[in-house]
Every structure is written in structure tokens, then in C-alpha cells.
């Protein structure tokens, strides 16, 4: 399950994810994020995994697609990106490693408050 919120006062798009997140939901969330940033003109993105979130690690090809999208999407390139993964939240380490190797410049945080402070300081 996911939701997308636009916060115009902070030029921010926030995506919140919870439960089991398979590839189709990851891709749908990504596309909604890009649409929200393009529509709102936001320059900040917060990806917030709730404590119950579990990213399904299905196939290398899926991780590869997500990593390339995170690193090279022209809409995201101009954004400051933070993502929150609380303790015990399982994300896809393959996507994360590949995205950083390809130039992804987002920052990971353990709490939403830390992520918001970092996002708003620029």
C-alpha cells in the first residue's frame, strides 16, 4: 500500500509505503512520484517506509529497473531525495547498491524527523 502527498509550502512530495511492496507497486509508486513532482514543481522528495513495510525482493531485473529509474530519471535528478527506513524495515539492497553505483544521490535516514530536517536545510 502506498500514498502520495504534495506539500506545497516545502516544495515537497512525500511517498509513504507500508505492508508488502511488490515490483508492480514499486513501479506504480515511482510513476506517481514523478507525476506529482512534475505537476507540483517540487524540488524535494521524501520516501517514507512505515515500520510494517517489506519490499519483496523478486528478481534481479526488477531491482535493475528500479535502480536505473532512481539514478537517471530526469525529473528526479533535480530533486533533493531522502528516504526513511526504520529499524527492521526490509528494503531491496540490490536496488539500493545499484542505484548508488549509478549516481543516485539520495540520503537514507532512520526517522522522518531527521529526513525532514535534512531536506529542508537546502
C-alpha positions in Angstrom: 0.0 0.0 0.0 1.2 3.5 -0.8 0.1 7.1 -0.7 1.5 10.3 -2.3 1.2 13.7 -0.6 2.2 17.0 -2.1 3.3 19.7 0.5 3.5 23.0 -1.5 4.8 25.0 1.4 8.0 22.9 1.5 8.1 22.2 -2.3 7.9 18.5 -1.2 6.4 15.3 -2.4 6.1 12.5 0.2 5.5 8.9 -0.7 4.5 6.6 2.2 4.8 2.9 1.8 3.5 0.1 4.1 2.9 -3.6 4.0 4.4 -6.0 1.4 5.5 -4.0 -1.6 6.0 -6.0 -4.8 7.6 -4.8 -8.0 4.3 -3.6 -9.6 3.6 -1.4 -6.6 7.1 0.0 -6.5 6.8 0.9 -10.2 3.4 2.4 -9.7 4.6 4.4 -6.7 7.7 5.6 -8.7 5.5 6.8 -11.6 3.1 8.6 -9.3 6.1 10.3 -7.6 7.4 11.5 -10.9 3.9 12.8 -11.9 3.5 14.6 -8.6 6.9 16.3 -8.9 6.2 17.4 -12.4 2.7 18.7 -11.6 3.7 20.5 -8.4 7.2 21.7 -9.3 8.5 20.2 -6.1 12.3 20.0 -5.6 12.3 17.7 -2.6 11.2 14.1 -2.3 10.7 12.1 0.9 10.2 8.3 0.6 8.9 7.1 3.9 8.7 3.4 4.6 6.4 2.7 7.6 7.6 0.2 10.2 5.5 -2.6 8.7 6.9 -2.2 5.1 8.6 -5.1 3.5 9.9 -4.8 0.0 9.6 -8.0 -1.9 12.9 -9.0 -3.5 11.7 -10.9 -6.5 14.1 -10.8 -9.5 17.4 -9.0 -10.3 15.8 -7.5 -13.4 13.3 -5.7 -11.2 16.0 -4.3 -8.9 17.9 -3.2 -12.0 14.9 -1.3 -13.5 14.2 0.5 -10.2 17.9 1.4 -9.7 18.2 2.8 -13.2 15.0 4.8 -12.7 16.1 6.3 -9.4 19.5 7.2 -10.7 18.6 8.5 -14.2 15.0 9.8 -14.3 15.3 13.4 -15.4 12.6 14.6 -13.0 14.4 13.2 -10.0 17.9 14.4 -11.0 16.9 17.9 -9.9 15.5 16.8 -6.5 16.9 16.5 -3.1 15.8 13.0 -2.0 15.6 11.4 1.4 14.3 8.0 2.3 13.3 6.7 5.7 13.8 3.1 6.6 13.1 2.5 10.3 14.8 -0.4 12.1 13.6 -3.8 10.9 12.2 -2.5 7.6 13.5 -4.6 4.8 14.3 -2.8 1.6 15.9 -4.1 -1.6 19.6 -4.0 -1.0 20.3 -4.8 -4.7 18.3 -1.8 -5.9 20.0 0.4 -3.3 23.5 -0.7 -4.2 22.9 -0.4 -8.0 21.3 3.0 -7.7 24.2 4.5 -5.7 26.7 2.9 -8.1 24.8 4.7 -10.9 24.9 8.1 -9.3 21.8 8.2 -7.1 22.4 10.9 -4.5 19.6 10.3 -2.0 20.2 10.0 1.7 18.9 7.3 4.0 17.6 8.1 7.5 16.1 6.1 10.3 13.4 8.7 11.2 11.1 11.0 9.3 12.2 13.9 11.5 15.8 13.5 10.6 15.0 13.2 6.9 12.8 16.4 7.0 15.5 18.4 8.7 18.0 17.4 6.1 15.5 18.0 3.2 14.6 21.5 4.5 18.1 22.7 5.2 18.8 23.2 1.5 
